[in-house]
Amino acid sequence: MMSKLPLFIVTGASGVGKTTVMRELRTLMPDFVVFSTDNDNFGSTAAKLEYQDRYNILLHCAHAVAESGRGTIICGTFMPWDAEKCDAYAAFSEICFINLHCDDSTRNQRLRTREDRAIWTDELLREHEQFARWLLDNAATAYHPPMPTIDTSHTLPSEVAMQIREYVLASWVGVLPAGT
């Protein structure tokens, strides 16, 4: 019987670059399946699913991927307590979170230029500033293992993806086949 594999979740406040980095990771890490918590994984069904239902489905998919000996990276705002509520939570050796972070000014600028910019009121921007701060303040205590943070303020998405790759591969020492 195969041992349990780790699952990786790239999280962070809106506007830090999770979706952009996800595209880079898919190219950089073809031996891993890279999912998003956003609607693109769920098509028209997404509007009918609550976030916890999405998380549950994603962990079941990641478990199916792990049974084939491959790893999964999920990109999106996802909290440890959301993962713990999923049926497949115990199917992984550990769930490793990686926090993408950028300074408030950079994040706010990115959000105000997105396609959905109309929703980004000053109040909502402040809420995301507080959430980003919470992630930084709790990275060492609310996450097991502790959650590393990668600053995306002035780092190219390809470089951020390389840092994520290094963290993932370091966690998979002895798990991945040679040459990966």
Secondary structure, 3 states (H helix, E strand, C coil): CCCCEEEEEEECCCCCCHHHHHHHHHHHCCCEEEEECCHHHCHHHHHHCCHHHHHHHHHHHHHHHHHCCCEEEEECCCCHHHHHCCCCHHHEEEEEEEEEECCHHHHHHHHHCCCCHHHCCHHHHHHHHHHHHHHHHHCCCCCCCCCCEEECCCCCHHHHHHHHHHHHHHHCCCCCCCCC
